[in-house]
């Protein structure tokens, strides 16, 4: 009997394993994950799980019955330490050696750690997994002070939840604006205003130089000499793909594991999917390493097909979302390289869309509480339908008429 091993009990794995059965894989499927949980939704960690609206059971991507029905085996709390491609084995931390015929690398990413004095104080946390949030929750208390280091989506989502939970929240961002890496100044301004109106303090262009306290964190120190009192510090300054296993095994790695449009690595028996993969994208004519659930899920379908000897191309338009307060942001495509921004609706309200054009073509859209514009934008971008900036901005034209 053949064996497919999936490393990482991740978003990608939760799709890949059942997809293997759908594609006709009859052999064993073993998912090995170093966390103690079956695959769970990570986005709610900085949203409904932090706020307490969801518990651990509510995070699970699939009920246990689905895995049982598909005869998918799990080894949880188990870390793969080594891949031997010549002998087709993986070695676990426990010393156990498992044989594979096909291997899927779904190792995702981990938080980027900062090297500052005081990060080992109690009350200082990163945010990537269930354990992190459980740690953060112990320090959530009304009237206490939280400092968020990093004004990306995760930092801002965390700020909005901690604010709702009654904490006094400050966000410290090194760049001149929040969300600088992912979006246009218009959106950064919008979110800065919303957070400020809600009572969150946002400081930009400020570098944290250390944390101070006596066992527990008390102060965040900054390079300009300023400091902020803190009972809780959450650091969210980006992630690093978990490529080390692949690299040590001699697979091609360059900002992620290099795969083709079928999620195949440079080894014909090994695929990779999710945050860890660097893959070609036809819409943008370049290689991408994306950090999103739709990317992990869709790419896993191609990976499953490849393992079964079929060609199912992965070529989805990237999309993302972020929830803060009552605002649902949905992002279609990638805005990098835009030369024109068109706003539809009022940026001072809580519902508008920002369209990003490059040489007259729509390449991306940020839609705040605008689900219709989001759906339409996905099609306008994917099908490269010509757009007219004036019409995009004109609210008297219904969103679906923009398609014609
Ligand atoms: P991951 O989810 O990273 O899982 C990889 C797993 O593999 C981990 O459990 C890891 O511990 C394990 N692993 C790694 N190495 C080994 C090994 N050697 N042996 C065994 N196990 C191993 N995306 C969105 O689209 N929308 C959002 O709103 C959003 N919000 C987010 C909020 C937060 C707080 C976080 C942390 C992420 C958010 N994301 C969001 C990003 C999204 O969660 C990731 O893109 C997604 O989890 C990637 O899935 P993955 O399958 O690549 O791997």
Boltz pocket constraint, residues with backbone or C-beta under 6 A from the ligand:
constraints:
  - pocket:
      binder: B
      contacts: [[A, 7], [A, 8], [A, 9], [A, 10], [A, 11], [A, 12], [A, 13], [A, 32], [A, 33], [A, 34], [A, 35], [A, 40], [A, 42], [A, 43], [A, 44], [A, 45], [A, 46], [A, 78], [A, 79], [A, 80], [A, 81], [A, 106], [A, 107], [A, 108], [A, 109], [A, 127], [A, 128], [A, 129], [A, 154], [A, 242], [A, 245], [A, 273], [A, 274], [A, 275], [A, 276], [A, 290], [A, 291], [A, 292], [A, 293], [A, 294], [A, 296], [A, 319], [A, 320], [A, 321], [A, 322], [A, 323]]
      max_distance: 6.0
